[in-house]
Amino acid sequence: IKLILSDTWANAEAVERLTAYLENIVEESKQAWKLASQEYVDNYRSTTYLKSYLPKKEVAEITKNNKRLAARVKSSKALHGRWLKIQTIWNDTKHPKN
């Protein structure tokens, strides 16, 4: 980042492209996080009461699916957080606070 900003005249196109890319990827990661969260809400099944009348194999499959959904939400949230940090570093470096 500092290398790109060391010569802003020569790297003006790179600065614009990186700024646009970061805005784009942050929005995409936010949408992916929202989509994973909505999928979790829609497809999560509680196993509290199912344990009494379903076979253990089916309960294990439901639990496995619930864990997969939760892991997807967690990883998409973490990825969004990383891209947001990179964008924040970029904006702070591009426009330093005096």
N, C-alpha and C positions, 0 to 999 in steps of 0.2 A: 504494500500500500504506500509506504513512504517512498519507494523507488518510483512508482507511477507519479506521485505528487512532487517529486524532486524537480521535475521540469514540466510544468503545467502546459506550456505552449506546445511542446513537442508531443505531449501525451494527452492533448485535449480530447481526441476521439476515444482513447482508451478510458479516460475518466467518465465520459458520457456513457460509453457502453457498459462499464462496470456499475455505474449508478443505476442505469436502467435494468441491468441484469439482477442486481440485488433487490430492487423494488419488485421485480417480477417473481423471483424465487421466494421471497418472503411471503408474498401473497399466495403463491401456489402451495407453499408448505402450510400456511394457515388454513387454506381450503382442504388440504389433505387431512389435517388434524380434525377439522370440523366433520369431514366425511367419516373418518374413523370413529369419532365420538358418536355420531348419529348411528353408525352401524352397530356399535356396542349397545346403545340404548335399544335399538330395534331387535337385536338378536340375542341379547343376554337372557338366559333362563336360570332362575333360582332352583337350586337342588335341595333346598331345605325340606320341602314336603314330598319331593319325588323319591327320596331315599326309601320311604316306607313301602312303596308299591312298584317301583321299577327295578329291574335287575341291575346289579352292580356295574355291569358292562355298559349299559346305557347311561347310567349316572356318570360313569367315568368319561364317556364320550362327551356328554354335555359339559362337564367340568373342564375338559381339555379345550373345547370350543370357547368357553368363557375366558379361559386363560389366554388363548390366542387373541381373542378380541381385545382384552385388556392390554396385552403386550403391544398390539398394533397402535392403540391409543397412546400408550406411554412412549413408544419410539417416535411416532409422528409429532408428539408434543416436544420431545427432546430435540428433534431435527429442526422444528420451527424455532425453538429457543436458540439453537446454534446459529441459524441464518440471521436471526434478529440481532444477535451479538455481533456478528460480522458486519452487518449493515450499520449498527451503532458505532462500531470502531471506525468504519469507513467514513461515516458522516462526521464524527468527532475529529478525525485526522484531516478530512477535507476542509472543514470549517473549524479551526482550532479556537477554543475559548480562551480569551486573554485574561 
